[in-house]
Amino acid sequence: MNSKPLTYIRVERDWKEGDTVTLKLPMQISVHKWEKNNNAVSVGYGPLTFSLKIGEKWVTNGGSEAWPENEVFPTTPWNYGLILDEHESVRSFQVVKKPGPSANQPFQPENAPFELHAKARRIAAWKQDGQGLVGKLQPSPVKSDEPVENVTLIPMGAARLRITAFPVIGRGSEAHEWSAPKSSAVSASHCFESDSVDAMIDGLEPKTSNDHSIPRFTWWDHRGTSEWVQYDFGKARKVSGAEVYWFDDTGGGSCRVPKSWRILYRKGERWQEVEGASGYATNIDAFNRVTFKPVEADALKIEATLQPDFSAGILEWKVKD
C-alpha cells in the first residue's frame, strides 16, 4: 500500500481479534551543508538530527536539594571535524540500532536507540575561549593532521552537550587553517571549572560580594592555601593603584575574603612588591582600593593567603593608572 504526502489512507476490512497493523517509516541518512554557517554540515537519519556523543560531568553549583542548579562539562573530546566520502557523503555513516526494546527514557546518551558511526579528525586549534564558550564555526573544509578516529553520533534530543553542526575535514589548497581563540590577559594559580578568569576584568559591577547574577572567578576548591592571579598588559604601562571586589558567599558556600593579600608588579622578567601600599582591605560588598608608588609595569599580580578551611574569589579587578 503506497501513500502520498499530506493524504490519509483508509483501511477497510473485517478485523479479527489478534490482528496487528505494522507501520514502517522509511529512514535514510541525509547530510545537509549549511553555506551560511561556513559550509558546516548536519547529519540526519529520517526525522532525527544527530549530535556528537560527548561524555558528561554534572556539577551542582546552586539552587536547592529539591531544585538544584547544574552545569554540564565535557569529559571526552568534542572538537572533531567529519571525514566525508567525496562522492557520496551519506556513505560516510553506519547506522547502528541497539537490540531489544527502547528504554523508558530514550532522551539520555546511554539510552539512544540509534547511533551513527563515522570517521573524524580532531581540530587542535578549536578550543573553548576564556569564558568557557565555543565561538562561531570557521570555514570548511578544515586542515587537520590529527589521526583518524571513530566517533559516535546520537539523536540530538539525547545530548545535553551538543555539537550538531560539524566542520568538514579537507586537504589540499582548499582546506583552511583553524585559528585558535585569543589567549586571556588574566591567568591564575587555579580556577574552578565553573568559573572564569576573564570574569575579573569583564567590566560587570557586582551588587554585593555574593552576587550570583554575574560571572565570577574563584580558587575553589583550594582552601587555606596561597594563591595568585595575574594581569598581563601586553606592554609596559604606568600604574599606581588597584581595586578588588572580593567574592564571599557566606550563608551558602565556603568562599570568604582572604586572610591577607598583596600586589606585585613585573618589569621585564622580575617580580617585586609595590612600594608605599595604602593598605590591603578585605571588606565585603565594596571595592577594596589600594594605592601605591607609581610604577612602569607590563603585568600585575595579586598574591592571596586564604583563610583556613575556606576558599576565595574575585568578582572584579580594576587597575588604576
Secondary structure, DSSP 8 states (H G I E B T S, - for coil): ----TT------S---TT----------EEEEEEGGGTTEEEEEETTEEEEE---EEEEEEEE-SSSEEEEEEESS---EEE---SS-GGGG-EEEE-SSS--S--SSGGG-SEEEEEEEEE-TT----TTS-------SSB---S-EEEEEEEEGGG-SS---SB-BB--GGG-B--------SEEES---TTS-GGGGGS----SSTT--SS--EE-TT--S-EEEEEEEEEEEEEEEEEEEEEE--TTTSSB---SEEEEEEEETTEEEE-SS-------SSS-EEEEEEEEEEEEEEEEEE--TT-B-EEEEEEEE-
